[in-house]
Amino acid sequence: MRAWAAAWSARDTDRYLAAYAPDFTPPRNQDRKRWETDRRARITEKSSISVGIEDLVISVNGQAASAKFKQLYRADKVKETGRKTLELQRVGSQWLIRKESAGG
C-alpha cells in the first residue's frame, strides 16, 4: 500500500497503475482502458500530490487480502481525508488491487 501511495504522490502513473490487477473492477462499471486514461490525466494535471496512509489494517485470507486505512490526500488546493478499503489478490510475489471503495 505504501508503494502505491508513493507512486501516486510521485505522479508516476505507470507505477501507480501497475499496482492494479488485470481484473481490477473500476468504479461505476467504467471500462478499464477509459478508467486508466482518466486516472493518468487526473494525476498528471496536478502540480503536486501527497497521499498518506494512516491506521492501516490488513486482513489476509489465503491469496486474497483487504486493506483498510485512512487516506490523507492533498493535490494543489484540494485536501481530503477519508476511509478507504482495497481488496487485494496475490499475483506471484505481489499484492495487486482488485477493487477499491470509499468508507469501511
Buried (B, 14 or more C-beta within 10 A) or exposed (E): BEEBBBBBBEBEBEBBBEBBBEEBBBEEEEEEEEBBEEBBEEBEEEEEBEBBBEEEEEEEEEEEBBBBBEBBBBBEEEEEEEEBBBBBBBEEEEBBBBBBEEEB
